[in-house]
Amino acid sequence: MIDRRTLLAGMAALPFTHALAHAVDLPAARIDRIDPALDRIIAPGAQVEILAQGYRWAEGPTWAAPIDALLFGDPPSNIVYRWTRKDGVSPFLLPSGLQTAIPKEIREAGLNGIAIDRDGHLVGADSGTRAIVRVDLKTKARTILADRYQGKRFNSPNDLTIAADGSIYFSDPPYGLTDGDTSSLREIGFNGLYRLTPDGAVTLIDGSHRRPNGVTLSPDGRTLYLALSDEKRPQVLAYSLGADGLPTGQRLFRDMGKELAAGEPGLPDGIKTAPDGTVFATGPGGVHVCAPDGRLLGKIRTGKAIANCCIGEDRKTLFLTSADRLAAVPLISSSG
């Protein structure tokens, strides 16, 4: 079984290279069609493309409409990259996260999950600074939006999603800390799911999970999805949200224990929703494409663990960050 820590160690020595997009050449890369409804989301015959490769751990893709480009990070290398079909890959933020020398207690210094807010700024989960930050896409100026809960420093914010009212939901596992739960830097005794409102208030949504990770909202903003990167509980949960943006209930959306037990690479990690409610949840074996009711429609496989995904390019492409590479799958635009 390959977990996130093992993959990071294996990718650390790889040099950076980027290439023109081409069909992925790994035998394990394919799209498994489990339900005919997948054909309305991903056209029959569609293939996985490699867009770039050679990263230590590619993460947090998001389509940045203000600059008409894809942004994605490599948190262990403390870099956020920019990608376009015309120009390929180039560094965009270096460093992306921690701006000072990296102490031995920090394992991932860069931005992890990123999103674009309603004002066109980048908002990121900064593992190294241990904060939620905002970055001006033009000037690259950084602002710390929150770095504490009840006066105590966050562990290492990992992923986030932004609601229509500007509130930020984010996860705070210990992945960015070298010693994880036992780190000497740790001030909070749990790994939380939080809500940060535009006025700066931080509310704990749930502090009961070992490894809260990927977060996203349903198109109507009434459901918050949370992926658990927990080998003992590899699941995606769905929280019903009230008018105040706080949970009124919780249910299991998808259990990935069967795939993990079969030795498929990866754990539940990044997760995104399409405007029609389709859920793209990364997990053991690839991206699990699910209907809003949790029904599994298919899987997108690269042969490696997939950390995260996002919809971009006029809603016609699903971008994937998969271990050491950036990849893409064409979507039928009506699904995105």
N, C-alpha and C positions, 0 to 999 in steps of 0.2 A: 504494500500500500504506500502510495507516494503522497506525503503531506506537503504543506507549504514550506516548512523549514527545510525539508530534504531537497525540494526543488531549488530553493534559493542557493543552497550550498553547491548544487550541481551546476548552476548557471553562472556562478560568480566568475569563472575563468574565461567565459566566452567573450571574444572581441565583438565590437559593434560593426555590423554590416547592414546595408540596406540595398534592396534590389527592386527592379520593376515587378509589378504585380504579376503573378502567374499561378496556375492551379497548383495547390499544395501537392507535393510528391510523396507524402508519407502514406503507406498502404492503409493505415488506420484512419485517415481523414476521409470523412464521408458525412452524408446527411441521412439519418435513419428516419424513415417515414412510418409512423405508428398509427396515425389517424388520417383519413383522407382530407380532413380540414386543413392539414399542413399545406396542401397544394394551393390554398388561397393566401398563404403567407410567404412561402418560399416556392418558387416555380419548380416543377419537375425538371431535372437536369442541372439545376444550379450547383455550383461547386464552391469549395472553400478556396480563397486566394491568400497567398502570403504577400503582404505589403512591405514588410521590413522584418529583420531578425537580428539576433545577437545581443539582446538585452539581458540583464541579470534577472529582472522580474518585471515584465511589462504590466501596467495597471492603469485603472481609472480613466478609460477613454471617455471623452465627451465632445460633442460637436459644438464648436464655438462659432455661432452664426455671425457675431460682430466682425470676425476676421476670416470668415468663410474657410475654416480649416478644422481638422481634427486635432485635439490636444490629448496626449496620454503621457503617463509618467513611468519612470523607473525608480521607485522609491529607494532601493539600496544604493543607487548611483546619485541620488539627489538631483534628478533632472526631470523636467517636463519637456516633451518634444512636440513639435508642430508637424502635421502631415497634410499635404494636398496631392491630388493626382498629378498635377502639373509639375510640382517641385520636389515631391518625395518628402523625406524626413530631414528636419533640422532642429537643433536645440532651441527651445523657446524660453525656458526659465532654468538658469544654472547659477547658483543652486536654486532648487525649487522649494525646499523646505527650510531646514535649519541653516541660518545664515552665518554661523560661527564654526569654529573647529568642532568636529564630531567627537564627543567623548565615547569611551569604550562602552558605556552603559546604553548607548543608543545603537540599535541594530538597523533600523530603516530611517534615514534622516530626511527623506523627501516627502513631497505631497503624494498622497495615495488617491482616495476618491476625490474627484473634482466635478464641478457643475458650473453652469453660467446662470447668474441671477437675473432678475427682471430689469436691472439697470445695465446689463451687459458686462458685469464684472465676473471674473473667475472667483469661485469660492472653493476652498480646498480643505481636506482633512490632512493636517500637517503632522505626520508621525514624529518628526524630529523636534519641532518646536512644541509639540504636544498641545496643539491648539486648532481651532477653526479659524481660518484666515481668509481675507479677501484681497485679491490682486487686481489692479487696474491693468487691463490688457494692453493699453497704449504706453503707459509710463512704467509699468511693472512695480509700481509702489504697492507696498504690503500694509495691511491693517489687521491686527489681531482682533477678532470678533468675540472670542471667548477662549479661555484657557483653564478655567476652574469651575468646579461645582462645590458649592458651600465652602469656598475658600481653599479647596484642595485641588492640586494640579490634576488634569486628566492623565490617563495612562498613555495612550497614543492613538488619537482619533484616526479612524480607518476609512470609513465610507460615509457618504451623505446624500441627501436628496432635498430639494427645495420646494416648499408648498406655494400655492398661488398667492398667499398673503405675505410671502417672504420668510416664513419660518423655516428653519433648517433642522431636519431630523438627522442625527448622526450616531454612529456606533463608536465605542471606545474600548476595544480589546487591548491586550498587551503586546501585539505583534511588533511594534516598533522598539520595544525594550529588549536588550540583549538577554536578560534573565527572565523575561516574561513576568509571570505572576509573582516571582520572588525578587524582582528588581529592587535595588536600594532606592531608586528614584520614585517608586510607587507610593502615592499618598492616599489613593482611593482603594478600598478593600474589595472592590467588585469590578466587573466589566459591564459597562452600562450602555443603554440605548437612551438618547436624550433628545430634547427639543429646545432649540434656541430661537427665541422670538426676535423680531426686528428691534425691540427696545433693549435687548441684551440679556433678558431673563433666561436662565437655564433650568429646565425641568427634567427630572429623571422620569423616563417612561417605563423602563424595566431594568432592574439590576440583578435579575435572577439567572442569567445565562452565562455559561463558561466562555463562549466565543461568539459574541454578537458580531456580525460582519456586514454584508451587503444590505443596503436599504433602498427602497423606492416606494413611490406612491402610485395608486391607481389613477387613471385619467381624471376621475371626478374628485380625487383628493379625499375620499372617504375610507380608503383602506391603505394601511401602511404595511409593507412587506419587509420581513427581516430574515436574512439567511444566517444560519448557525453553522459556523465552520468548526464543528465539534465532532470528533471521530466517534464519540459515544452517542451523539444525537444529531446526525446530519440532516437537518430539516430546514424548510422554509415556513415561517409563520406568517399569519395575516392578522393584523390588529384592526378592528373596526374603530373609526375615529368619530367623535362627536363634533358638534358645531364649534366647540372650543379648541379642536385640534388634538384632544387627548383621548386615549383609548377608552372604549366602552366594552370591549370584549376581545377575545383572542381565539384563533382556531389554527389547526394544522392545515397548511396549504399543500405542501408536498414533503414526503419522506423519501430520502435518498439512501437509506440504509442498505437496501438490496444491492444497489450499484456499488456502494463502497465495499460491502462484503465480498463482492465479486472481483475486487481488486482493480476497479476502474480508476484512472488517475484523477486526482483533484478532490476538493471538498466544496460544499456550498460556499459561495463567495459573492461576487457581484451579481446584481439583479436589476433588470429594467422592465418597464412596461411600454407597450405601444399605445397609440391613441384609441385603438379598438379594444383595449384591455388585455391583449395577448401579453403573457409574462415570459420573459427570457431570463431564466435562472441558471447561472453557472453552477456546476456541481460535478460529482464523480462521472467521468465519461464525456463531459462536454457541456454544451448549453442545452438545458431542458426547456423545450418550447411548450408552454402550457396555455390552455384556454383559461379564461377568468375564473371558471369553476374548479380549476386545479387539474383538469383532465390533461394527460400527457399526449401531445400531438406528434412530437418527434424530438430528435436529438441532433445537435450539430457537434461533430467530433473533429478534433485536429490531431489526435494521437497523443496530446499532452494536456496537462491541467490548464483550464481556462479560468483566469482570474476575474475577468469582468467583460462587459460589453456595453454598447450604446447604439442608438439609431442616429443616423446622420445622412448627409447628402440628399436632401429633399425626401427623406424617409424611404429611400430606396436601397439603403445599405445597412447591414448590421455589422459593426466593427467589433472585433474580438481581441483582447489581450490574452495571449496564451503562452505562459511560461516565458520563453525568450523571444517571442515574436508578436508582431501585429498582423492580424488577418482580417478578412472580410467575407461576408456572404451577401449576395444580392437578395433584396426583398421585393415582393410585389407591393407597389406603392400604397395601395389601398389598405394594407395591413399596418403600415407605419404611420 
